Every structure is written in structure tokens, then in C-alpha cells.
Amino acid sequence: MVPRLWTAVRYLVVGAGTAFLSLLAVGALLIVGTLCLIGVGLPALPEVLRLVRRLLAVERRRAGARLGVTIPEAYRVLDGPWSKQMVTALTDPATRRDLAWLGLHVLGGVVLGGMAIGLLPAAVHQVLIPAYWWLVPGGVETSFGFVVDSWSTAPVAVVGGLVYGALFTQVPRLADAQARLARWLLSPAPGVRLTDRVAELTASRAGALEAHGAELRRIERDLHDGAQARIAAVVMQLGIAGQLRSRDADKAFELVRKAQDTAIDALAELRDVVRSIYPPVLSDRGLDGAVSALAARCPVPCTLDVAPIGRKPAAIEAAAYFIVAEALTNVTKHSGASRAAVSLSASDEALVITVRDDGKGGADESVGTGIVGIRKRADAFDGRASLSSPPGGPTVLRVELPCGS
């Protein structure tokens, strides 16, 4: 009984602390919301909501531990430009449930925490009043406003103490009620996780189709403008050489030599197109070796941290290779960095790529810095890409590609 009471008291007291933090969060939201009316607070809103999510993650863990369950999160990812983050946060059903919990917890958490702390001392005080009331001039006032100033009124204090003691024995039920309320409000609404997952897969499929279509158009353009044009020139040159063979053998030989050079150029362009589809270095050296080659060729000094990866599906390796290549190209062209670092780590479930530089920061994917292409490559595999690039740097790109086997 005593351990159960103690854990319940501790739960409610900590809840009073998080209720105070919830009050601060509500105040911050009100201030930022007011500033949003004049447009000043809009960029800060996603950041405040991130802090709220961290606070409520603590409440989920506490309530889950109290009830012996896991309370899942179902937030939509806040990434991309701040305007996109703001729209995502405001349209996320979980945000409304979070705000409801904050409003209820600000009041309920403090009240329940106060009861958990105060009921036992109040009960002891009431029961002890008959032992010393006669030492106090004018009697002793009880917790509920009644003054004990005679032996006939002393039992009333004892009854009050017993009532407080009985209420204190209900503290575990109050803690359970608070935890169940947290579970009800902070769990995903019915159907939300499935709806969000369907939306994610729909967007992922659309991104994959778009990326696939863009890749096909690029390959077609490269073949049409490069290798195909050169092969057509070879055919024409050989045709003319055939006509000149009997009249001007030297000229015909010259055309045959030019046709040979053109065919060599066409073959080189075909090889480049093939490399852009699946770089042969991946087959020869694996992903870690291929990324090492990219880092070695980067004009910005680049360090590499590669954990043992092993072989992954070919499509994942190709996507990871091109993501690193594009990221290092961005570092070279836009960052003004003096150093860069590439990190690769993998598990059975995911491959994680991190590219960091010490440049000027302020990367904005909305102006076409290549981050959009990286994000689309990740989306095509139901992966995630996040970018942190505050003004002044550093810039950190993190991409996670699922590759469960």
C-alpha cells in the first residue's frame, strides 16, 4: 500500500511540475499567436510547437509507464521551409489534441499535485489538534475553517483528519485518472495514423513517379543530344566515304577515320549515361568505396566516417551515392565552406547519411540548391531528409533511407 501511495504521489507531484511548464508553453503560444496576427511571429510558431511536442513526449512516457502501456506519437514531420512547417503544424490533428491537453493540465496538474502533497500533512494536523488546542489562546482553526476551542468540538477535527486521510488513500486513483486522460488525449485519434500513412505513401508514390519520369527524360535527352547524334554522324560519314571510295580514296579514308573518332565519342557518352543510371563503382567497390571516391574528388577538404555497412539493395545504394554526390556539389557551389564531413551508418532497417559543412549556412531549398532533388530521392523510398542550416552555419543534411531486409 505504501509503495503504491508513494509512486502515485510522485507521479502527481511531477505532474504539477509539468503543469507549470505547460503554463509557460501556453503563454508562449499566446504571445507567438498574437505576433502572428501582424506577421512577426509566423517563423517562430513551428519552433514553439516543437518545444510543446518535447514536453508532451515526457507526458506520454510518464503516463505510459504509469499505465504499463506505450503511448505512440502520430505527428506529421515539421520540415522544409518555415511556411510549409507552419501549415503542417496547424493542420495536424495531433496539434489540437496537444493544445487540449495543455489547457486541462495547466489547472488539473496543479490541483492534483497540491492534493498529493497536502492531504497527508493536513490529515495528521487535524488528528493532532485535540492534543494541543488547549495550549493555544482562542483555540485552533481547522483546515476547513472550524475553530476547536473546547473538548466537545475537538472530535470534529479528528473527523476532518480521517476524511483527509481517506482522500489521501485515493491518490493512486487520481494518478491513474490523470494518466488515462493523458493517454486519451495524447494518443493518435482513431484512423489518424492510418490516414497519415496513406497520405505519406501517396506522396511518396507521386514523388517516385515524378523522379522516375524526370530520370527517363534526362536519359532520353542525353541519348538524343549526345550519343544518338554522334551515331547518326557516323552513319552519314560512312555513307559519304562509301560514295567517295572509288573517286577519292584519301578523302574516303579521312571520313572513315572521323567516323571512328565520332563512334569513340558516342561510346564514351553512352558509358556516361550508364554511369548516371547505376555507377559501376558501386558494383566494384560497394557504397563505402564509392562514397570514399566522391569525398576524395570533392574540391572542399572532406572527411569520411563510414561504419561497416555491407551490401544494400542496388536501388538504395544508387540513391545514397547520388544523394552524397549532390550534397557535396551543393557544399562546393554554395556553402563557402572550408571543410566538409560525410558520415554513413546502417542497420538492418535503415541507411543513414549525414553531410555536414562549416560554411555560411542559410541554405534554402526553395531557391533550388539541390535539396529538393535530394528530398525527392529520399521520398521515393519512403525515406526522410532533414536540413539544418542556420545563418552562419553549420549546415547539416541528414537522410534516412529504409532498407529492411
C-alpha positions as CSV (number, residue, x, y, z in Angstrom):
1,M,0.0,0.0,0.0
2,V,2.7,2.5,1.0
3,P,4.8,2.0,-2.2
4,R,1.7,2.4,-4.3
5,L,0.8,5.6,-2.5
6,W,4.4,6.9,-2.8
7,T,4.6,6.3,-6.6
8,A,1.2,7.9,-7.1
9,V,2.3,11.0,-5.0
10,R,5.5,11.2,-7.0
11,Y,3.6,11.0,-10.3
12,L,1.2,13.8,-9.3
13,V,4.0,16.0,-7.9
14,V,6.0,15.6,-11.2
15,G,2.7,16.3,-13.0
16,A,2.4,19.6,-11.1
17,G,5.9,20.5,-12.4
18,T,4.9,19.7,-16.0
19,A,1.7,21.7,-15.4
20,F,3.9,24.7,-14.6
21,L,5.9,24.1,-17.8
22,S,2.5,23.7,-19.7
23,L,1.5,27.1,-18.4
24,L,4.8,28.6,-19.8
25,A,4.1,26.8,-23.1
26,V,0.5,28.2,-23.2
27,G,1.9,31.7,-22.5
28,A,4.5,31.3,-25.3
29,L,1.8,30.1,-27.7
30,L,-0.4,33.1,-26.8
31,I,2.4,35.5,-27.4
32,V,3.5,34.0,-30.7
33,G,-0.1,33.7,-31.8
34,T,-0.7,37.4,-31.1
35,L,2.5,38.2,-33.0
36,C,1.3,36.0,-35.9
37,L,-1.6,38.4,-36.3
38,I,0.8,41.0,-37.5
39,G,3.0,38.5,-39.3
40,V,6.0,38.8,-37.0
41,G,5.6,35.6,-35.1
42,L,4.9,33.3,-38.0
43,P,8.5,31.9,-38.3
44,A,8.6,31.2,-34.6
45,L,5.4,29.2,-34.4
46,P,6.9,25.9,-35.7
47,E,9.7,26.2,-33.2
48,V,7.3,26.7,-30.3
49,L,5.3,23.7,-31.4
50,R,8.5,21.6,-31.4
51,L,9.1,22.6,-27.8
52,V,5.5,21.7,-27.0
53,R,5.9,18.3,-28.6
54,R,9.0,17.6,-26.5
55,L,7.1,18.5,-23.3
56,L,4.2,16.2,-24.3
57,A,6.6,13.4,-25.2
58,V,7.6,13.5,-21.5
59,E,3.9,13.3,-20.5
60,R,3.5,10.3,-22.9
61,R,6.4,8.5,-21.3
62,R,5.1,9.2,-17.8
63,A,1.6,8.2,-18.5
64,G,2.7,5.1,-20.4
65,A,4.9,4.0,-17.5
66,R,2.1,4.6,-15.1
67,L,-0.4,2.5,-17.1
68,G,2.1,-0.1,-18.3
69,V,1.5,0.8,-22.0
70,T,3.2,2.6,-24.8
71,I,1.5,5.8,-26.0
72,P,2.5,6.3,-29.6
73,E,3.1,9.7,-31.3
74,A,1.5,10.5,-34.6
75,Y,2.9,13.8,-35.5
76,R,3.4,15.0,-39.0
77,V,7.1,15.8,-39.7
78,L,7.9,19.5,-39.5
79,D,10.5,20.0,-42.2
80,G,11.0,22.2,-45.3
81,P,10.5,25.9,-45.4
82,W,9.0,27.5,-42.3
83,S,5.8,28.3,-44.2
84,K,5.3,24.6,-45.0
85,Q,6.2,23.7,-41.4
86,M,3.6,26.1,-40.1
87,V,0.8,24.8,-42.4
88,T,1.8,21.2,-41.4
89,A,1.7,22.0,-37.7
90,L,-1.7,23.9,-37.8
91,T,-3.4,21.2,-39.9
92,D,-2.0,18.3,-37.8
93,P,-4.9,16.8,-35.7
94,A,-2.3,15.9,-33.1
95,T,-1.7,19.7,-32.5
96,R,-5.3,20.2,-31.5
97,R,-5.2,17.3,-29.1
98,D,-1.9,18.7,-27.6
99,L,-3.5,22.1,-27.1
100,A,-6.5,20.5,-25.3
101,W,-4.1,18.6,-23.0
102,L,-2.1,21.7,-22.2
103,G,-5.3,23.6,-21.3
104,L,-6.6,20.8,-19.0
105,H,-3.2,20.0,-17.5
106,V,-2.4,23.6,-16.5
107,L,-5.3,23.5,-14.0
108,G,-5.7,19.8,-13.2
109,G,-2.0,19.1,-12.8
110,V,-1.5,21.8,-10.2
111,V,-4.7,20.9,-8.3
112,L,-3.9,17.2,-8.2
113,G,-0.2,17.8,-7.3
114,G,-1.3,20.1,-4.5
115,M,-3.7,17.4,-3.2
116,A,-0.9,14.8,-3.3
117,I,1.4,17.0,-1.3
118,G,-1.1,18.5,1.1
119,L,-3.6,15.8,2.1
120,L,-1.4,13.7,4.3
121,P,0.1,16.6,6.3
122,A,-3.5,18.1,6.6
123,A,-4.8,14.8,7.9
124,V,-2.0,14.5,10.5
125,H,-2.6,18.1,11.6
126,Q,-6.3,17.6,12.0
127,V,-5.9,14.4,14.1
128,L,-3.3,16.1,16.4
129,I,-5.4,19.2,17.1
130,P,-7.1,17.7,20.2
131,A,-3.7,17.1,21.7
132,Y,-2.7,20.8,21.8
133,W,-5.7,23.0,21.1
134,W,-5.9,24.0,24.8
135,L,-2.4,25.4,24.7
136,V,-3.4,28.0,22.0
137,P,-5.3,31.0,23.3
138,G,-8.7,31.2,21.5
139,G,-8.4,27.7,20.1
140,V,-7.0,26.2,16.8
141,E,-8.7,26.8,13.5
142,T,-9.0,23.6,11.4
143,S,-8.3,23.4,7.7
144,F,-11.9,23.8,6.8
145,G,-12.5,27.0,8.9
146,F,-13.9,25.4,12.1
147,V,-12.3,26.6,15.4
148,V,-11.6,23.9,18.0
149,D,-11.8,25.7,21.4
150,S,-13.3,23.1,23.7
151,W,-13.2,19.4,24.3
152,S,-16.6,19.0,22.8
153,T,-15.5,20.4,19.5
154,A,-12.2,18.5,19.3
155,P,-13.7,15.4,17.8
156,V,-14.7,17.4,14.8
157,A,-11.1,18.0,13.9
158,V,-10.4,14.2,14.2
159,V,-13.3,13.5,11.8
160,G,-11.9,16.0,9.4
161,G,-8.5,14.4,9.7
162,L,-10.0,11.0,8.9
163,V,-11.7,12.5,5.9
164,Y,-8.4,13.9,4.7
165,G,-6.8,10.5,5.3
166,A,-9.5,8.7,3.3
167,L,-9.0,11.1,0.5
168,F,-5.2,10.5,0.6
169,T,-5.8,6.8,0.1
170,Q,-7.5,7.7,-3.2
171,V,-4.3,9.4,-4.6
172,P,-3.4,6.3,-6.7
173,R,-6.8,6.5,-8.4
174,L,-6.3,10.2,-9.1
175,A,-2.9,9.5,-10.6
176,D,-4.4,6.7,-12.7
177,A,-7.2,9.1,-13.9
178,Q,-4.6,11.7,-14.9
179,A,-2.6,9.1,-16.8
180,R,-5.7,7.8,-18.5
181,L,-6.6,11.3,-19.6
182,A,-3.1,11.8,-21.0
183,R,-3.4,8.5,-22.9
184,W,-6.8,9.5,-24.3
185,L,-5.8,13.0,-25.4
186,L,-2.1,12.4,-26.4
187,S,-2.7,9.1,-28.3
188,P,-3.4,9.4,-32.0
189,A,-7.1,9.8,-32.8
190,P,-8.8,6.8,-34.3
191,G,-7.8,6.4,-38.0
192,V,-5.3,9.3,-37.9
193,R,-2.2,7.1,-38.1
194,L,-3.7,5.1,-41.0
195,T,-4.8,8.3,-42.8
196,D,-1.4,10.0,-42.3
197,R,0.3,6.8,-43.5
198,V,-1.8,6.6,-46.6
199,A,-1.1,10.3,-47.3
200,E,2.6,9.7,-46.8
201,L,2.6,6.7,-49.2
202,T,0.5,8.6,-51.7
203,A,3.0,11.5,-51.7
204,S,5.9,9.0,-51.7
205,R,4.5,7.2,-54.8
206,A,3.8,10.5,-56.5
207,G,7.4,11.6,-55.8
208,A,8.8,8.3,-57.0
209,L,6.8,8.6,-60.2
210,E,7.9,12.2,-60.7
211,A,11.6,11.3,-60.0
212,H,11.3,8.3,-62.4
213,G,9.8,10.4,-65.1
214,A,12.4,13.1,-64.7
215,E,15.2,10.5,-64.9
216,L,13.7,8.9,-68.0
217,R,13.5,12.4,-69.6
218,R,17.1,13.1,-68.7
219,I,18.3,9.8,-70.1
220,E,16.3,10.3,-73.3
221,R,17.7,13.9,-73.6
222,D,21.3,12.7,-73.1
223,L,20.9,9.9,-75.6
224,H,19.2,12.1,-78.2
225,D,21.5,15.1,-77.9
226,G,24.7,13.1,-77.4
227,A,25.1,9.5,-78.4
228,Q,22.3,9.4,-81.0
229,A,23.5,12.5,-82.8
230,R,27.0,11.1,-82.9
231,I,25.9,7.7,-84.2
232,A,23.9,9.5,-86.9
233,A,27.0,11.4,-87.8
234,V,29.0,8.1,-88.0
235,V,26.3,6.7,-90.4
236,M,26.4,9.8,-92.6
237,Q,30.2,9.9,-92.7
238,L,30.5,6.2,-93.6
239,G,27.9,6.7,-96.3
240,I,29.8,9.5,-97.9
241,A,33.0,7.6,-97.6
242,G,31.4,4.7,-99.4
243,Q,30.5,7.0,-102.3
244,L,34.0,8.6,-102.4
245,R,35.8,5.3,-102.2
246,S,36.2,4.9,-106.0
247,R,36.8,8.6,-106.8
248,D,38.9,9.9,-103.9
249,A,40.3,7.1,-101.7
250,D,42.2,9.6,-99.5
251,K,39.1,11.6,-98.7
252,A,37.1,8.4,-98.1
253,F,39.8,7.2,-95.7
254,E,39.7,10.6,-93.8
255,L,35.9,10.3,-93.4
256,V,36.3,6.7,-92.1
257,R,38.8,8.0,-89.5
258,K,36.5,10.8,-88.5
259,A,33.7,8.3,-88.2
260,Q,35.8,6.1,-86.0
261,D,36.6,9.1,-83.7
262,T,32.9,10.0,-83.6
263,A,32.0,6.4,-82.7
264,I,34.5,6.5,-79.9
265,D,33.0,9.7,-78.6
266,A,29.5,8.2,-78.8
267,L,30.6,5.2,-76.9
268,A,32.1,7.4,-74.1
269,E,28.8,9.3,-73.9
270,L,26.9,6.0,-73.7
271,R,29.1,5.0,-70.8
272,D,28.4,8.3,-69.0
273,V,24.7,7.7,-69.4
274,V,25.1,4.2,-68.0
275,R,27.1,5.6,-65.1
276,S,24.4,8.1,-64.3
277,I,21.9,5.2,-64.0
278,Y,24.0,3.0,-61.8
279,P,27.6,3.9,-61.3
280,P,29.9,0.9,-61.9
281,V,32.0,2.0,-58.9
282,L,29.1,0.7,-56.7
283,S,29.4,-2.7,-58.2
284,D,33.2,-2.7,-58.0
285,R,33.8,-1.1,-54.6
286,G,30.5,-1.0,-52.8
287,L,28.8,2.0,-51.3
288,D,31.5,2.8,-48.8
289,G,34.2,2.7,-51.5
290,A,32.1,4.8,-53.9
291,V,31.4,7.4,-51.3
292,S,35.1,7.5,-50.5
293,A,35.8,8.3,-54.1
294,L,33.3,11.1,-54.0
295,A,34.9,12.6,-50.9
296,A,38.3,12.3,-52.4
297,R,37.3,14.2,-55.5
298,C,35.4,16.9,-53.6
299,P,37.2,20.3,-54.0
300,V,36.4,21.1,-50.4
301,P,38.5,19.1,-47.9
302,C,36.2,16.3,-46.8
303,T,36.5,13.8,-44.0
304,L,34.7,10.5,-44.1
305,D,33.2,8.4,-41.3
306,V,31.8,5.1,-42.5
307,A,30.6,2.4,-40.2
308,P,30.5,-1.2,-41.5
309,I,27.6,-1.1,-44.0
310,G,27.7,-4.3,-46.1
311,R,25.8,-4.5,-49.3
312,K,22.3,-3.0,-49.6
313,P,19.7,-3.2,-52.4
314,A,21.1,-1.8,-55.6
315,A,18.4,1.0,-55.8
316,I,19.2,2.1,-52.2
317,E,23.0,2.2,-52.9
318,A,22.4,4.2,-56.1
319,A,20.2,6.7,-54.3
320,A,22.6,7.1,-51.5
321,Y,25.5,7.6,-53.9
322,F,23.7,10.3,-55.8
323,I,22.5,12.0,-52.6
324,V,26.1,12.3,-51.3
325,A,27.2,13.5,-54.8
326,E,24.5,16.2,-54.9
327,A,25.2,17.2,-51.3
328,L,28.9,17.6,-51.9
329,T,28.1,19.5,-55.1
330,N,26.0,21.9,-53.0
331,V,28.8,22.3,-50.5
332,T,31.2,23.2,-53.3
333,K,29.0,25.6,-55.1
334,H,27.0,27.3,-52.4
335,S,28.4,26.9,-48.9
336,G,31.7,28.8,-48.9
337,A,32.9,26.0,-46.5
338,S,36.5,25.3,-45.6
339,R,35.7,21.7,-44.5
340,A,33.0,19.1,-45.0
341,A,32.3,15.7,-43.4
342,V,30.3,12.7,-44.7
343,S,29.0,10.1,-42.3
344,L,27.4,6.8,-43.2
345,S,25.8,4.3,-40.8
346,A,23.4,1.4,-41.4
347,S,21.3,-1.1,-39.6
348,D,19.1,-3.9,-40.9
349,E,16.3,-1.3,-41.2
350,A,17.8,1.9,-42.5
351,L,20.8,3.6,-44.0
352,V,21.6,7.0,-42.5
353,I,23.6,9.6,-44.5
354,T,24.9,12.8,-42.8
355,V,26.7,15.6,-44.7
356,R,28.0,18.5,-42.6
357,D,29.9,21.6,-43.6
358,D,31.2,24.7,-41.8
359,G,30.0,27.2,-44.4
360,K,27.9,30.3,-44.2
361,G,24.6,28.4,-43.6
362,G,21.3,29.8,-44.6
363,A,20.6,27.1,-47.2
364,D,17.1,27.5,-48.6
365,E,15.7,24.6,-50.6
366,S,13.0,26.8,-52.1
367,V,15.6,28.6,-54.3
368,G,16.8,25.5,-56.0
369,T,20.0,24.4,-54.1
370,G,19.6,20.7,-54.9
371,I,18.0,19.9,-51.6
372,V,14.6,19.4,-53.4
373,G,16.2,16.7,-55.6
374,I,17.7,15.0,-52.5
375,R,14.4,15.1,-50.7
376,K,12.6,13.6,-53.7
377,R,15.1,10.8,-53.9
378,A,14.5,10.0,-50.3
379,D,10.7,10.3,-50.6
380,A,10.8,7.8,-53.5
381,F,12.0,5.1,-51.0
382,D,9.7,6.3,-48.2
383,G,12.7,7.9,-46.5
384,R,13.2,11.2,-44.8
385,A,15.5,14.1,-45.4
386,S,16.1,16.9,-42.9
387,L,18.2,20.1,-43.3
388,S,19.5,22.3,-40.5
389,S,21.2,25.4,-41.8
390,P,21.1,28.4,-39.5
391,P,22.7,31.7,-40.8
392,G,26.4,31.4,-40.0
393,G,26.3,27.6,-40.2
394,P,27.0,24.8,-39.8
395,T,24.8,23.1,-42.4
396,V,23.8,19.6,-41.6
397,L,21.9,17.4,-44.1
398,R,20.6,14.1,-42.7
399,V,18.9,11.5,-44.9
400,E,17.4,8.2,-43.8
401,L,16.7,5.5,-46.4
402,P,14.7,2.4,-45.2
403,C,16.3,-0.7,-46.4
404,G,14.8,-3.5,-44.3
405,S,15.9,-7.0,-45.4
